[in-house]
Amino acid sequence: MKNTPINKSLIDETINEFQITDFAKATIREVKAIAAKAEQMSGIEFIKMEMGVPGLPASAVGVKAEVEALQNGIASLYPDINGLPELKSEASRFIKAFMNTDLNAEGCVPVTGSMQGTYASFLTCSQCDKAKDTILFIDPGFPVQKQQLVVMGVKYETFDVYDYRGDKLKDKLESYLAKGNISAIVYSNPNNPSWICLNDEELKIIGTLATQYDVIVLEDLAYFAMDFRKNLSTPFEAPYQPTVARYTDNYILLISGSKAFSYAGQRIGVSCISDKLYHRAYPGFAERYGGGTFGTVFIHRVLYALSSGTSHSAQFAMAAMLKAANDGQYNFLDEVKVYGERARKLKEIFLRHGFHLVYDKDLDEDVADGFYFTIGYPGMTSGELAKELMYYGVSAISLVTTGSHQQGLRACTSFIYDHQYEQLDERMRLFAANHPKS
């Protein structure tokens, strides 16, 4: 290997210290730690694209509301387990304003980030019916959600949606649902890591089959309305964020404060349970708890056991951010559009030096520029490319860890600085020279 920016032996020794035998399976935190150590030892700045962490200031609207709540003494009081009434009503309005979907405030439940929302959802869904003991992932997806299921001992199945877009999705999805063991389907939209966006045709397929097979859909909206190809930021006006809620009553919408509002540090989100699902009783609840509906079990059994409620002051922040967005006083998407601009610049550099986008299309349309994108290099596996780029001071995670069957990496735009575009261009020019395509 000729003249790589980071000494090859330094990277190899650091990886060995972590006892990672297959770099394709290195976790986000392991890649981050190796990059940090190599940066410290070499004195050469890494271009860090492994962590999906917001890199923008938190919403000022939220900070102001939370500070005021704290100054008013809210920290001394337990929050209502059902959630702050103002937050519940603004979440219901938000879903109407930006998704054109009617959902009662009752079912909008604050959680300590969407991570807790998915954990509570997985637990509750898996207790509905003994025969339905498996969660189905439409991958690629967020690796930690599978870790949650490992922690709670719940089974899961997955398939990579890469070859099953459009009407091909129906047969593939039905091949799993027909077995009768699936309790819930989970996916993110826009998707982490590929940034593909399922369209209305695909969401209709998912919703219709969910109703037919009596399965609950968990729609992870961590990157709410961040498909920057369309303006989804005007409340109560089309176009709206696409949602499965138009096609089934069996759903939970997972709305996060972390990315769209850059409010990740306070761990705040809202899990929004459909009206019909909220009031539905299941045989598993009667057996386990002596009764209850999906909504009451979710809140008064599962969430109560997990955390006894969500940070009181953070609920005031989330309520204020949603209200300002609903009232048209705060265009939250304006603050995060920079992620799309960064993705456009980064993609251009990688493509110019022989890389390709792995998930490059939403059917016949180019995938949006956003928080993530996926890259591959001819002749290299995911693990080989991830390790090789470390020698060039570039860190990203393998698509293997996301449930993808494609060869390549997930790159995140959140920690890219303006001066690094030139650095990346120089390093990828050297990379291409060292790896001529046959």
Secondary structure, 3 states (H helix, E strand, C coil): CCCCCCCHHHHHHHHHHCCCCCHHHCCHHHHHHHHHHHHHHHCCCCEECCCCCCCCCCCHHHHHHHHHHHHCCHHHCCCCCCCCHHHHHHHHHHHHHHHCCCCCHHHEEEECCHHHHHHHHHHHHHCCCCCCCEEEEEECCCHHHHHHHHHHCCEEEEEEHHHCCCCHHHHHHHHHHCCCCEEEEEEECCCCCCCCCCCHHHHHHHHHHHHHCCCEEEEEECCCCCCCCCCCCCCCCCCCCCCHHHCCCCEEEEEECCCCCCCHHHCCEEEEECHHHHCCECHHHHHHHCCCEHHHHHHHHHHHHHHCCCCHHHHHHHHHHHHHHHCCCCCHHHHHCHHHHHHHHHHHHHHHCCCEECCCEECCEECCCCCEEEEECCCCCHHHHHHHHHCCCEECEEHHHHCCCCCCEEEECCCCCCCHHHHHHHHHHHHHHHCCCC
